């Protein structure tokens, strides 16, 4: 410490600025590494947790359509043409529901 006291003012200032610069570089490097880690975790979260929700939403929409078709089948009991059309739509919606539900389970 006595050596530092014997330095001239310019050397003391340069030493101080270099020390502050090194500390800033260290903090910046830690920050960049943290940001890279956050980016990797964000990508994982989107791909694994958020993207499959589209399949879940589509499956729920198909389920509501199946419910609507079932209700319409009860209402249209006497009209065989309308019933066959509703049954065809019901089967299509059921198949789509099963496909979307299976795709959601995979993720």
Biotite code that builds the C-alpha atoms (Angstrom):
import biotite.structure as struc

atoms = struc.array([
    struc.Atom([0.000, 0.000, 0.000], chain_id="A", res_id=1, res_name="UNK", atom_name="CA", element="C"),
    struc.Atom([2.918, 2.345, 0.647], chain_id="A", res_id=2, res_name="UNK", atom_name="CA", element="C"),
    struc.Atom([3.999, 1.842, -2.934], chain_id="A", res_id=3, res_name="UNK", atom_name="CA", element="C"),
    struc.Atom([0.624, 3.082, -4.181], chain_id="A", res_id=4, res_name="UNK", atom_name="CA", element="C"),
    struc.Atom([0.883, 6.194, -2.009], chain_id="A", res_id=5, res_name="UNK", atom_name="CA", element="C"),
    struc.Atom([4.217, 6.975, -3.587], chain_id="A", res_id=6, res_name="UNK", atom_name="CA", element="C"),
    struc.Atom([2.819, 6.930, -7.141], chain_id="A", res_id=7, res_name="UNK", atom_name="CA", element="C"),
    struc.Atom([2.238, 10.154, -8.958], chain_id="A", res_id=8, res_name="UNK", atom_name="CA", element="C"),
    struc.Atom([-1.332, 11.389, -9.412], chain_id="A", res_id=9, res_name="UNK", atom_name="CA", element="C"),
    struc.Atom([-1.416, 10.391, -13.093], chain_id="A", res_id=10, res_name="UNK", atom_name="CA", element="C"),
    struc.Atom([-0.419, 6.790, -12.261], chain_id="A", res_id=11, res_name="UNK", atom_name="CA", element="C"),
    struc.Atom([-3.033, 6.647, -9.506], chain_id="A", res_id=12, res_name="UNK", atom_name="CA", element="C"),
    struc.Atom([-5.730, 7.904, -11.890], chain_id="A", res_id=13, res_name="UNK", atom_name="CA", element="C"),
    struc.Atom([-4.731, 5.450, -14.622], chain_id="A", res_id=14, res_name="UNK", atom_name="CA", element="C"),
    struc.Atom([-4.729, 2.588, -12.099], chain_id="A", res_id=15, res_name="UNK", atom_name="CA", element="C"),
    struc.Atom([-8.169, 3.610, -10.842], chain_id="A", res_id=16, res_name="UNK", atom_name="CA", element="C"),
    struc.Atom([-9.663, 3.894, -14.329], chain_id="A", res_id=17, res_name="UNK", atom_name="CA", element="C"),
    struc.Atom([-8.161, 0.557, -15.381], chain_id="A", res_id=18, res_name="UNK", atom_name="CA", element="C"),
    struc.Atom([-9.602, -1.076, -12.260], chain_id="A", res_id=19, res_name="UNK", atom_name="CA", element="C"),
    struc.Atom([-13.057, 0.374, -12.970], chain_id="A", res_id=20, res_name="UNK", atom_name="CA", element="C"),
    struc.Atom([-12.753, -0.723, -16.619], chain_id="A", res_id=21, res_name="UNK", atom_name="CA", element="C"),
    struc.Atom([-11.891, -4.289, -15.604], chain_id="A", res_id=22, res_name="UNK", atom_name="CA", element="C"),
    struc.Atom([-14.837, -4.396, -13.208], chain_id="A", res_id=23, res_name="UNK", atom_name="CA", element="C"),
    struc.Atom([-17.161, -3.103, -15.961], chain_id="A", res_id=24, res_name="UNK", atom_name="CA", element="C"),
    struc.Atom([-15.865, -5.744, -18.409], chain_id="A", res_id=25, res_name="UNK", atom_name="CA", element="C"),
    struc.Atom([-16.442, -8.464, -15.829], chain_id="A", res_id=26, res_name="UNK", atom_name="CA", element="C"),
    struc.Atom([-19.996, -7.279, -15.117], chain_id="A", res_id=27, res_name="UNK", atom_name="CA", element="C"),
    struc.Atom([-20.692, -7.003, -18.871], chain_id="A", res_id=28, res_name="UNK", atom_name="CA", element="C"),
    struc.Atom([-19.414, -10.539, -19.523], chain_id="A", res_id=29, res_name="UNK", atom_name="CA", element="C"),
    struc.Atom([-21.583, -11.944, -16.732], chain_id="A", res_id=30, res_name="UNK", atom_name="CA", element="C"),
    struc.Atom([-24.559, -10.035, -18.151], chain_id="A", res_id=31, res_name="UNK", atom_name="CA", element="C"),
    struc.Atom([-23.988, -11.369, -21.677], chain_id="A", res_id=32, res_name="UNK", atom_name="CA", element="C"),
    struc.Atom([-23.715, -14.940, -20.405], chain_id="A", res_id=33, res_name="UNK", atom_name="CA", element="C"),
    struc.Atom([-26.919, -14.486, -18.443], chain_id="A", res_id=34, res_name="UNK", atom_name="CA", element="C"),
    struc.Atom([-28.706, -13.098, -21.503], chain_id="A", res_id=35, res_name="UNK", atom_name="CA", element="C"),
    struc.Atom([-27.541, -16.067, -23.594], chain_id="A", res_id=36, res_name="UNK", atom_name="CA", element="C"),
    struc.Atom([-28.915, -18.425, -20.943], chain_id="A", res_id=37, res_name="UNK", atom_name="CA", element="C"),
    struc.Atom([-32.221, -16.541, -20.850], chain_id="A", res_id=38, res_name="UNK", atom_name="CA", element="C"),
    struc.Atom([-32.456, -16.753, -24.644], chain_id="A", res_id=39, res_name="UNK", atom_name="CA", element="C"),
    struc.Atom([-31.911, -20.517, -24.586], chain_id="A", res_id=40, res_name="UNK", atom_name="CA", element="C"),
    struc.Atom([-34.543, -20.996, -21.867], chain_id="A", res_id=41, res_name="UNK", atom_name="CA", element="C"),
    struc.Atom([-36.989, -18.721, -23.713], chain_id="A", res_id=42, res_name="UNK", atom_name="CA", element="C"),
    struc.Atom([-36.626, -20.790, -26.877], chain_id="A", res_id=43, res_name="UNK", atom_name="CA", element="C"),
    struc.Atom([-37.184, -23.988, -24.887], chain_id="A", res_id=44, res_name="UNK", atom_name="CA", element="C"),
    struc.Atom([-40.233, -22.541, -23.169], chain_id="A", res_id=45, res_name="UNK", atom_name="CA", element="C"),
    struc.Atom([-41.814, -21.491, -26.469], chain_id="A", res_id=46, res_name="UNK", atom_name="CA", element="C"),
    struc.Atom([-41.112, -24.749, -28.303], chain_id="A", res_id=47, res_name="UNK", atom_name="CA", element="C"),
    struc.Atom([-42.087, -27.101, -25.496], chain_id="A", res_id=48, res_name="UNK", atom_name="CA", element="C"),
    struc.Atom([-44.709, -25.215, -23.520], chain_id="A", res_id=49, res_name="UNK", atom_name="CA", element="C"),
    struc.Atom([-46.358, -22.585, -25.737], chain_id="A", res_id=50, res_name="UNK", atom_name="CA", element="C"),
    struc.Atom([-46.354, -23.899, -29.322], chain_id="A", res_id=51, res_name="UNK", atom_name="CA", element="C"),
    struc.Atom([-48.339, -27.101, -28.506], chain_id="A", res_id=52, res_name="UNK", atom_name="CA", element="C"),
    struc.Atom([-51.156, -24.975, -27.094], chain_id="A", res_id=53, res_name="UNK", atom_name="CA", element="C"),
    struc.Atom([-52.336, -24.370, -30.667], chain_id="A", res_id=54, res_name="UNK", atom_name="CA", element="C"),
    struc.Atom([-53.203, -28.086, -30.923], chain_id="A", res_id=55, res_name="UNK", atom_name="CA", element="C"),
    struc.Atom([-55.060, -27.874, -27.607], chain_id="A", res_id=56, res_name="UNK", atom_name="CA", element="C"),
    struc.Atom([-57.075, -24.855, -28.767], chain_id="A", res_id=57, res_name="UNK", atom_name="CA", element="C"),
    struc.Atom([-58.001, -26.589, -32.027], chain_id="A", res_id=58, res_name="UNK", atom_name="CA", element="C"),
    struc.Atom([-59.007, -29.738, -30.117], chain_id="A", res_id=59, res_name="UNK", atom_name="CA", element="C"),
    struc.Atom([-61.291, -27.687, -27.857], chain_id="A", res_id=60, res_name="UNK", atom_name="CA", element="C"),
    struc.Atom([-62.859, -25.991, -30.891], chain_id="A", res_id=61, res_name="UNK", atom_name="CA", element="C"),
    struc.Atom([-63.523, -29.416, -32.415], chain_id="A", res_id=62, res_name="UNK", atom_name="CA", element="C"),
    struc.Atom([-65.046, -30.567, -29.149], chain_id="A", res_id=63, res_name="UNK", atom_name="CA", element="C"),
    struc.Atom([-67.450, -27.619, -29.130], chain_id="A", res_id=64, res_name="UNK", atom_name="CA", element="C"),
    struc.Atom([-68.386, -28.366, -32.746], chain_id="A", res_id=65, res_name="UNK", atom_name="CA", element="C"),
    struc.Atom([-69.054, -32.006, -31.818], chain_id="A", res_id=66, res_name="UNK", atom_name="CA", element="C"),
    struc.Atom([-71.290, -30.809, -28.982], chain_id="A", res_id=67, res_name="UNK", atom_name="CA", element="C"),
    struc.Atom([-73.153, -28.523, -31.381], chain_id="A", res_id=68, res_name="UNK", atom_name="CA", element="C"),
    struc.Atom([-73.561, -31.285, -33.983], chain_id="A", res_id=69, res_name="UNK", atom_name="CA", element="C"),
    struc.Atom([-74.856, -33.694, -31.331], chain_id="A", res_id=70, res_name="UNK", atom_name="CA", element="C"),
    struc.Atom([-77.425, -31.160, -30.193], chain_id="A", res_id=71, res_name="UNK", atom_name="CA", element="C"),
    struc.Atom([-78.468, -30.502, -33.811], chain_id="A", res_id=72, res_name="UNK", atom_name="CA", element="C"),
    struc.Atom([-78.857, -34.260, -34.384], chain_id="A", res_id=73, res_name="UNK", atom_name="CA", element="C"),
    struc.Atom([-81.361, -34.430, -31.557], chain_id="A", res_id=74, res_name="UNK", atom_name="CA", element="C"),
    struc.Atom([-83.232, -31.422, -32.948], chain_id="A", res_id=75, res_name="UNK", atom_name="CA", element="C"),
    struc.Atom([-83.255, -32.745, -36.544], chain_id="A", res_id=76, res_name="UNK", atom_name="CA", element="C"),
    struc.Atom([-84.426, -36.271, -35.620], chain_id="A", res_id=77, res_name="UNK", atom_name="CA", element="C"),
    struc.Atom([-86.998, -36.548, -38.449], chain_id="A", res_id=78, res_name="UNK", atom_name="CA", element="C"),
    struc.Atom([-84.883, -35.148, -41.336], chain_id="A", res_id=79, res_name="UNK", atom_name="CA", element="C"),
    struc.Atom([-82.684, -38.033, -42.600], chain_id="A", res_id=80, res_name="UNK", atom_name="CA", element="C"),
    struc.Atom([-80.780, -35.872, -45.123], chain_id="A", res_id=81, res_name="UNK", atom_name="CA", element="C"),
    struc.Atom([-79.862, -33.332, -42.463], chain_id="A", res_id=82, res_name="UNK", atom_name="CA", element="C"),
    struc.Atom([-78.987, -36.144, -40.043], chain_id="A", res_id=83, res_name="UNK", atom_name="CA", element="C"),
    struc.Atom([-76.586, -37.770, -42.504], chain_id="A", res_id=84, res_name="UNK", atom_name="CA", element="C"),
    struc.Atom([-74.938, -34.396, -43.132], chain_id="A", res_id=85, res_name="UNK", atom_name="CA", element="C"),
    struc.Atom([-74.600, -33.794, -39.391], chain_id="A", res_id=86, res_name="UNK", atom_name="CA", element="C"),
    struc.Atom([-73.269, -37.314, -38.846], chain_id="A", res_id=87, res_name="UNK", atom_name="CA", element="C"),
    struc.Atom([-70.627, -36.801, -41.544], chain_id="A", res_id=88, res_name="UNK", atom_name="CA", element="C"),
    struc.Atom([-69.619, -33.481, -39.965], chain_id="A", res_id=89, res_name="UNK", atom_name="CA", element="C"),
    struc.Atom([-69.595, -35.152, -36.539], chain_id="A", res_id=90, res_name="UNK", atom_name="CA", element="C"),
    struc.Atom([-67.210, -37.880, -37.718], chain_id="A", res_id=91, res_name="UNK", atom_name="CA", element="C"),
    struc.Atom([-64.919, -35.340, -39.376], chain_id="A", res_id=92, res_name="UNK", atom_name="CA", element="C"),
    struc.Atom([-64.808, -33.182, -36.252], chain_id="A", res_id=93, res_name="UNK", atom_name="CA", element="C"),
    struc.Atom([-64.229, -36.255, -34.075], chain_id="A", res_id=94, res_name="UNK", atom_name="CA", element="C"),
    struc.Atom([-61.264, -37.349, -36.220], chain_id="A", res_id=95, res_name="UNK", atom_name="CA", element="C"),
    struc.Atom([-59.780, -33.845, -36.123], chain_id="A", res_id=96, res_name="UNK", atom_name="CA", element="C"),
    struc.Atom([-60.283, -33.717, -32.352], chain_id="A", res_id=97, res_name="UNK", atom_name="CA", element="C"),
    struc.Atom([-58.460, -37.017, -31.876], chain_id="A", res_id=98, res_name="UNK", atom_name="CA", element="C"),
    struc.Atom([-55.599, -35.894, -34.149], chain_id="A", res_id=99, res_name="UNK", atom_name="CA", element="C"),
    struc.Atom([-55.145, -32.576, -32.344], chain_id="A", res_id=100, res_name="UNK", atom_name="CA", element="C"),
    struc.Atom([-55.397, -34.215, -28.920], chain_id="A", res_id=101, res_name="UNK", atom_name="CA", element="C"),
    struc.Atom([-52.757, -36.783, -29.909], chain_id="A", res_id=102, res_name="UNK", atom_name="CA", element="C"),
    struc.Atom([-50.479, -34.045, -31.292], chain_id="A", res_id=103, res_name="UNK", atom_name="CA", element="C"),
    struc.Atom([-50.814, -32.129, -28.011], chain_id="A", res_id=104, res_name="UNK", atom_name="CA", element="C"),
    struc.Atom([-49.989, -35.230, -25.933], chain_id="A", res_id=105, res_name="UNK", atom_name="CA", element="C"),
    struc.Atom([-46.794, -35.834, -27.946], chain_id="A", res_id=106, res_name="UNK", atom_name="CA", element="C"),
    struc.Atom([-45.374, -32.478, -26.938], chain_id="A", res_id=107, res_name="UNK", atom_name="CA", element="C"),
])
